[in-house]
Amino acid sequence: MSQALYVHVPFCRSICFYCDFCHVGYNKQVVDAWLSALAKQLKQTNIEAAKIDTIYLGGGTPNCLDADQLELLLQLLRPYSQHVKEYTIEINAEAMDESKYQLLKKYGINRVSIGLEATDGNMLKLLNRKASFEDVKECIYSFIAVGIDNISVDLLYSLPFQTTADFMRDIDLTVSLPIKHVSIYALTIEENTFFGRQGFKPQDDETEADMYLQAIAKLEAAGFKQYEISNFAKEGYQSLHNLHYWHFDDFYGIGPGASGKLDHRLYDNVKDVKAYIQDPLKQDFICFKDKEEEMFEHIMMNLRLIDGIDATAFKERYDVDIFDHYHDVIDQLKEKNLLKQEGNYLRCTKEGFPLLNTILTYFL
Ligand code: SF4
C-alpha cells in the first residue's frame, strides 16, 4: 500500500494572532540545528521510499527558511520524492522570492497550498497576516510561470467582526484566481493565542453555519466540488496527501509536533522545538485500546469525506462487515436522515454533514 510523508517545519517570520499551531519565530541558528535533527530522524526512521506517493511540507511556514536552508531540506527529502505523485509545500506569499520559485520547481514540488485567510486589508491586519490579496495573486502567477499550477488557497471564516457578506466577498475574489483547490476553516479561538488573551470571539453558531452553507453553494457554482467537510477542488485536483489521512491510511510524521500512523499505532513527535533538536527520536506512541477503537477512528475520518466509508475497504482492513456490525446505529441514523447507504458506501446526508460530531457519538 502506498504511504504518505508529512514533514513539519515549525518556523514563522511573524505570528498570526489566532494561531495555535506548532510554531516558533525564525532564527537562523535554530533552523540549522533543526535541519540536523530532521536529518537524524529521517535516517533513523525506516521509511520505505518506494512506497511514498505523497509528501507534504507543512508548518509553520516552510518557505520562511532562507534559500540555502530550503534547498538543504529539499535535498534531505530527495530520496523519498522519487516516486511521488504529489509533493506539496505550504507557503506564505510574503516569504517567497525569485530563487525560491525556481528551487521548488527544481526539486519536484508540484502542489502549493497558500495561506490567504481573508482578502480585506483591515481584516488581514487584525489577524496579523502580512500578505495582501494582491501579493497572493502575484505569487500564484509566479508559480504558474515556473510550471506549478496545482495551487490551493486557504480561507478562514467566522472571524471577529466578519459578516456573511464579507466572507462571500472573500470567496468571490478567491474563485477568480487561477487555482485548483480551496480550503475553508471556521476560526476557533484558543486561550493561549493573542486573540484568546484579548477575549476575541468567533461568530455565533447560526452565523457560522450560514457562512459555511453559502460558501459551499458559491464554491460549487464556481466549479470547486466539495469532497470533504472543509475542502473543495476542481475535477482531478483533490489533495492526494490529505486523502491518505481521511482514508485512515498509514503515514510518516517527521519534525517537531508531527504525528504519524504505522502498523495500527499512532505516534506524536515531541512538540517543543528545543527538545526535538536535542532528541528527534523522542515520540509518544498511542496504541488503540482494541479493534473497536481503531474502527471508530477509521469511521470518524472517513465520514469527513463526501464519499463516506467504503465498506469493501473496511472489510478488507478489519474483517468486519460495517453494515452488519453497526446495523442498529446505522438504522437509527438513516431514520433521522443523517446517514445514507449508496451501493457499497455509507455516507452522511446533506443534513447529516454539519452534524458529524453528533453522528459520531452514536458509533462510540
Ligand atoms: S503563518 Fe501559519 S503557522 Fe505561522 S503563525 Fe501564521 S497561521 Fe500560524
Residues whose N, C-alpha, C, O or C-beta is under 5 A from the ligand:
A	BS01	SF4	C12 S14 I15 C16 C19 F21 H23 G59 G60 T61
